[in-house]
Amino acid sequence: MRPIGYFAALVVSATLVTSTPSLAGDRFSALADSSRLPEGYLELSTVSGGVTATYEYNSSRIMIETRRGPKTPAELRLSDPDAPQFEIDIRLVDEQGFPFFTQYGGHGPIEPTWKHDYNQSKDPLLKALANPSDQQARSAFRAAEHALVGLSQTRLNKDLAPEYRALLNVLPTVRSMMVVERIEQISAQQSDGAEVASPAVTCTYKNKIAIYSQPCCANSVTGAYHSGTIAQNISTSGQTTQAWSACNHGTCPSKMPLKCSWTSTASRCALSALPVCTSNYSILGSCNTHVCNDDSKMQFDGVKGNYCPAPNTPTCTDCSLRKTAPTC
């Protein structure tokens, strides 16, 4: 059960963003052919900056949102045909207004309102109640899977090709969130090896982060690799209840091989966001800028260290070029 009114403002905001137009044609304005409406969709329309959709499956209703950002650097697209044309953000929200899956085309949200901390309460009990149950999470991910499969059987307007491709490419990641993780119950340990108690009995999640990487940018930087990450909150039963995917300005994790992953052994509170560099992005790297691998390192360190690094830690602003993905 979630606290009454905890997401009231969010649900109102979501309703305002995706309010159903009065005309059926407006509700499905993103479709290239309205006669090929995928089953289960209550809305599939074009909005400023992207697409919004409402989908229902087995009484579970979700909202799908996209936002288009800057173009992906040409150097990345030349070396990798899977690199997207634009940085596309994707957010999947359940019927309670909880964003159970978010993908960043860059290193953080294009839409400022997506930065909201949905677990903002300092009270551990309220934090725990704010997260969906295993059944709610599984139903939401299952609905998202069916929504994306249905989308693959129709066509969106030609000018929405980047959004269409981004949504279909995220399907493998959404499916992977329904795989029950094997969870080992191991006590937390201090750096000196002494066992310590979990910070709160309500904090019963495992945090996981995986790094995906592949060669890139051969025309610009010899021996360079692009990387992205996927982070998850995992319940005691092994069900992912919330996840983030960071494409870090290039090819998204779903299209790259896994390099390594790390899962916390001790129970923790749920992650509420991925830390991001706030310095400018540069494919070649220079002082006071960052590359994709700086983003990946900051994201990995933030999850593993159970803290949120300062927005501009040295890896985000130093003058060195991090050519390869960080290790786990």
C-alpha positions, 0 to 999 in steps of 0.5 A, spaced: 500 500 500 502 506 498 501 512 502 494 516 501 496 522 497 503 521 496 503 521 488 497 526 488 501 531 485 504 527 480 498 523 478 495 530 476 501 532 472 501 526 468 494 527 467 495 534 464 501 531 460 497 526 457 489 528 457 485 525 452 483 529 446 476 530 445 477 527 438 479 520 436 483 522 431 487 526 436 488 521 441 491 517 435 495 522 432 502 519 432 499 513 428 501 513 420 495 509 419 489 509 424 486 503 421 492 499 424 491 501 431 494 496 436 490 492 441 490 495 448 492 502 446 487 508 449 491 513 446 497 514 442 499 521 440 504 526 438 506 531 443 511 537 443 517 534 443 515 526 443 510 521 443 505 520 449 501 513 449 496 510 454 496 502 454 492 497 458 493 490 459 489 485 464 486 491 467 493 494 468 494 501 465 501 504 463 503 511 460 509 511 455 512 518 454 518 520 450 522 526 449 527 528 443 534 531 445 540 533 441 543 529 435 547 523 436 554 525 434 556 523 427 562 520 429 558 515 433 553 514 428 559 512 422 562 507 427 555 504 429 549 503 425 545 502 431 547 508 434 540 513 434 539 519 430 537 523 436 538 522 444 531 519 446 528 519 453 523 514 454 519 513 461 514 508 463 509 510 468 504 505 472 497 507 474 499 510 480 504 515 477 510 511 479 515 511 473 517 504 473 522 504 467 526 510 465 531 511 459 536 517 458 538 518 451 544 522 454 546 522 461 540 525 464 532 527 463 531 532 457 524 534 460 526 537 467 520 534 470 522 527 470 528 529 475 523 529 480 525 524 486 519 519 487 522 517 493 523 524 496 521 522 503 526 522 508 522 517 512 524 510 511 517 507 511 514 512 507 520 511 502 518 503 502 511 504 501 512 509 495 515 503 491 510 498 488 509 491 490 512 485 486 505 484 483 504 491 481 511 491 478 511 485 474 504 487 472 507 494 469 513 491 466 508 485 463 503 491 460 509 494 457 512 488 454 505 487 450 505 495 449 511 495 445 510 488 441 503 491 439 507 497 437 512 493 433 506 491 429 504 498 426 507 504 424 508 511 427 508 517 422 514 518 418 517 524 423 517 520 429 521 514 426 527 516 431 522 515 437 519 509 434 526 505 433 528 507 440 521 504 443 522 498 439 529 497 441 528 498 449 523 491 448 529 487 450 531 491 456 523 491 459 523 483 458 529 482 462 526 486 468 521 480 468 526 475 470 527 473 477 534 475 480 537 470 484 538 474 491 543 472 496 541 474 503 548 477 506 549 482 511 552 488 510 559 489 512 564 495 513 570 497 510 574 493 516 570 487 515 565 488 521 558 486 520 553 492 520 546 492 521 541 494 515 540 502 515 532 500 516 528 494 516 524 497 511 530 498 506 530 491 503 532 492 496 538 490 492 541 495 488 544 492 481 548 496 476 550 493 469 555 496 464 554 495 457 560 497 452 562 496 445 568 499 440 566 506 437 569 512 434 575 509 430 575 515 426 576 520 431 579 516 437 583 510 436 581 504 441 575 508 444 569 504 447 562 507 448 558 505 454 552 505 457 548 502 464 542 499 466 540 500 474 535 496 478 531 496 484 530 488 486 526 486 491 527 480 496 523 475 492 528 477 486 523 482 482 525 488 479 521 494 481 524 500 478 529 500 473 533 506 469 537 505 462 542 510 461 545 511 453 550 516 455 549 520 448 550 514 444 548 507 443 543 504 448 545 498 453 540 494 449 544 494 443 551 493 446 554 487 449 554 486 457 561 488 460 560 487 467 555 487 473 555 488 480 549 487 485 549 489 492 549 483 497 546 487 503 539 490 504 539 497 502 533 502 500 531 503 493 535 507 488 531 514 486 535 516 480 542 515 477 547 520 478 549 524 472 555 529 470 552 536 469 558 538 465 558 539 457 558 532 453 564 532 448 566 525 444 573 527 444 573 530 451 577 536 454 577 540 460 571 541 464 567 536 459 565 529 459 565 523 455 560 517 455 565 513 460 565 518 465 557 518 465 558 510 466 563 511 472 559 516 475 553 512 475 556 505 477 560 509 483 554 512 485 550 505 485 555 501 488 557 506 493 550 507 495 551 515 495 550 520 489 556 523 487 557 531 486 554 533 479 561 535 477 566 530 480 573 530 477 571 524 472 566 529 469 571 535 469 578 533 468 582 534 462 583 526 461 580 522 456 576 516 459 577 512 452 574 505 455 568 503 460 569 503 467 570 496 470 566 493 476 
